[in-house]
Amino acid sequence: MGFQFNVPVSRMERFALRLGMRALERKAEQIAALARVYAAPHGSISDTIDVARFGPKSYKITSYNPHTILVHNGSRPHWIRPIGGRSSRRSSRRPGYLRFEVGGRVVFAREVFHPGYEGDPFMRDALRNVPRGLV
């Protein structure tokens, strides 16, 4: 039979841990607020940035917009073609074409070249630019 020794967490240690978690939560909220400001030019992405507790001693900052990864990391130049020979809009009667508006006119094309996007790493910038030190 082994020996087991339980060390009770003192009141002071619990208090210090609680203060530390509050400071960590405030820091995560500051980073998220800065990320929302940096993401504002990109439409609705800033509305989807959220802070949530992740495990016992950490928080995660997440954007739930499906375009966030493309805006944040960018994309390479690529061709855009209709999927499976169907139009991108089901209401148009031209299968195999992309449909979009240019200058108020409806335009159809079989493919278009996207020049790529350099990206705007707003989450990384928010993490780097948040004020240092205690909250």
N, C-alpha and C positions, 0 to 999 in steps of 0.2 A: 504494500500500500504506500503510495507516494504522499508527499507533504504538499499541501496547497495553502497558499497565503494570499488572501484578498486584501488589496489596499483600497480603502474607501476613498472616493474622490472628495476632497475637502470642499467646503462651501466656497472658499476663495478660488480654487481651481475651476469650479463650475462657473463662477462669476467671470473669471478671466476668459474662459472658453466662450461664454455667451457674448462678452464684449468683442472678442476676436471675430466671431461669426457675424455679428452686426456690422463690424467694420468691413468685413469681406463682402457682405451683401451690399453695403453702400458703395463700395468700390465697383462692384459688378454693375450696379445701377448707373453709376457715373459713366462707365465704359459704354453701356447700352445707349445712354442718352447722347453721348458724343457720336456713336455709330449712327443713330437716327438722324442727327444733324448732317453728317457726312453723306448719308444715303438719300437725303431729301431730294436732290436733283434727279433721282432715278425712279420717280413715280411712287408706287405703293409699297416699295420695299421697306421704307422706314416704318410703315404701319405694322409690319409683321415681325419686328425685332422684339424679342422677349427674353427675360431673365428668369431662370429656374434653378432651384437647388439641385445639385448633382452629387449625390453621395453625402457622407457625413461632414466633409470639410471643403466643399467646393461648389461653385456655381457655374452654369453654362449660359452663354449668350447665343441665341439662335434666331435666324430669320427663316420664316416658314414660306416665303415667296419662292416659287420654283425657279424664278429667273435670277435669284441672288448669286448662284454659283457662276453664271455666265457674266454677270455684271462685275462681280468681285475678281474673278480670275481671268476674264477675257475669253476670246475664242480665236481660233486660227481662221485664215481665209478659207472659204468653202463654197461649193455650189449648193443651191437650194432647188430641189425638184419636187414635184407633187408625189405623194405616196401612193403606190399601187395604181397609178393611172387615173386616180380620181382627183377631182378639183379640191382645192383647199376650202372652198365654200360649197356646201351641198346644193345651195339654191341655184348656182350657175349651171348652165347646160353644156359646158365645155369640159368634158373629162380629160385629164392629162395636162391641165393648165393650172398655173397659179393665178389667182385673182387678187388684185390690190388696187388702191387708188393713188394716182399721182396728179397733183394739181386739180383735184376735184373730178377727174375723169377716171373711169374704170379701165384698167389695163389688164390684159391677159398675157402670160408668158409661159413658155415650156420650162424654162429654168432661169435663175438669176444668180449672179455671183455676189456673195457677201464678202466684203474686203477684210473682215475680221474686226476685232475690237481689242484694244490694248488692255482693258480692264481698269477698274477703280477699286483697289483693295481697302475699302472704307472700314471694314472691321479691324484689319491689321493697323490701320492708321489711328483708329480710335484707341486701340490698346496701347500703342506707342505714345500717343499724345495726352493721355489722361494724366492729371496732376499727380505727382509722386507724393509719398508720405501718407500719414494717417488721414482718415476722412474726417 
